[in-house]
Amino acid sequence: MATLRVGAVNYLNTKPLVERLTDFAPDIDLSFDLPSQLADQLAAGDLDVGLVPVVEFFRGDNYTFVKNIAIGSRGPVLSVTLFSKVPWAAIRSVSLDEGSRTSAALTQMILRKRYGVTPVVEPLPIAAPADDLTTDAVLLIGDRAMRACLPGYRFAYDLGEEWTAWTGLPMVFAVWAVRSGVALGDAEAAFHRAKEYGLAHAGVIAQREAAALGLDPGYCRRYMSNIIRYDLGPAELAGMTRYHELASELGLVPERARASGAA
Ligand SMILES: C=C(O[C@@H]1C=C(C(=O)O)C=C[C@H]1O)C(=O)O
């Protein structure tokens, strides 16, 4: 098999999906980047498969996705937080984590569709501190969201929890998107083996990764074992469809129909 260029997110939530992936499929050339960067690399043809924000899956040019694998949640997700100085309906300006696309769009969906407000949005560069901003609210995702305290903001809204309270559905943040024309071959089974292996070793991964993240190992363990949902079943697919409908209504993605799209 020819080399398959695969890009993954470097956050803790992704570790179980890539643990031993290249042992299971030695032809995979695995690189790591922010979700937004992976989406751009996949669109540019610099990657064959990417763990990309689900909104970018909908924006992509005939992408498919690896079945039954996702980064999702049913209710609270703990790592996608909108810190705000004011309640939702009073938000007039928001800074959005530059690593994010799904949650950046989700923030705007909730504000516009649920609360009827259309705030000014601006990007928050990855390296920029989030505790001293002039905007009413700031969206953080991934590892930095897990560590963030931001005492200057009165509210810390968990967007997984907000989504499920609003729609009654699970939230899917990212999928393994496959560029049109790419054949996965043996790698498809390797994605599933890696997921199974990684989830069976979530405790080992948590113990190994916690110190570098500045997080408690038990917290990391429960985050991977009990909070992040790695399956993409019928309920998650329904969540994806609802997300796509809302994003289309707001012009955040093209309106073309996308039912299951599985690779
Ligand atoms: C749950 C998360 O999902 C992430 C959120 C993403 C986004 O908002 O675009 C993209 C990829 C996921 O890794 C997280 O990293 O906190």
Ligand as a Chemical Component Dictionary entry (heavy atoms), coordinates in Angstrom:
data_LIG
# 
_chem_comp.id                   LIG 
_chem_comp.type                 NON-POLYMER 
_chem_comp.pdbx_formal_charge   0 
_chem_comp.three_letter_code    LIG 
# 
loop_
_chem_comp_atom.comp_id 
_chem_comp_atom.atom_id 
_chem_comp_atom.alt_atom_id 
_chem_comp_atom.type_symbol 
_chem_comp_atom.charge 
_chem_comp_atom.model_Cartn_x 
_chem_comp_atom.model_Cartn_y 
_chem_comp_atom.model_Cartn_z 
_chem_comp_atom.pdbx_ordinal 
LIG C1  C1  C 0 -14.050 18.062 22.175 1  
LIG C2  C2  C 0 -13.142 18.634 21.447 2  
LIG O1  O1  O 0 -13.297 18.509 20.117 3  
LIG C3  C3  C 0 -12.477 19.233 19.222 4  
LIG C4  C4  C 0 -13.145 20.408 18.727 5  
LIG C5  C5  C 0 -12.970 20.850 17.449 6  
LIG C6  C6  C 0 -13.525 22.148 16.954 7  
LIG O2  O2  O 0 -14.150 22.879 17.736 8  
LIG O3  O3  O 0 -13.336 22.480 15.759 9  
LIG C7  C7  C 0 -12.240 20.058 16.559 10 
LIG C8  C8  C 0 -11.727 18.854 16.908 11 
LIG C9  C9  C 0 -11.973 18.256 18.204 12 
LIG O4  O4  O 0 -10.792 17.714 18.693 13 
LIG C10 C10 C 0 -11.959 19.289 22.034 14 
LIG O5  O5  O 0 -10.879 19.147 21.475 15 
LIG O6  O6  O 0 -12.076 19.866 23.098 16 
# 
loop_
_chem_comp_bond.comp_id 
_chem_comp_bond.atom_id_1 
_chem_comp_bond.atom_id_2 
_chem_comp_bond.value_order 
_chem_comp_bond.pdbx_ordinal 
LIG C1  C2  DOUB 1  
LIG C2  O1  SING 2  
LIG C2  C10 SING 3  
LIG O1  C3  SING 4  
LIG C3  C4  SING 5  
LIG C3  C9  SING 6  
LIG C4  C5  DOUB 7  
LIG C5  C6  SING 8  
LIG C5  C7  SING 9  
LIG C6  O2  DOUB 10 
LIG C6  O3  SING 11 
LIG C7  C8  DOUB 12 
LIG C8  C9  SING 13 
LIG C9  O4  SING 14 
LIG C10 O5  DOUB 15 
LIG C10 O6  SING 16 
# 
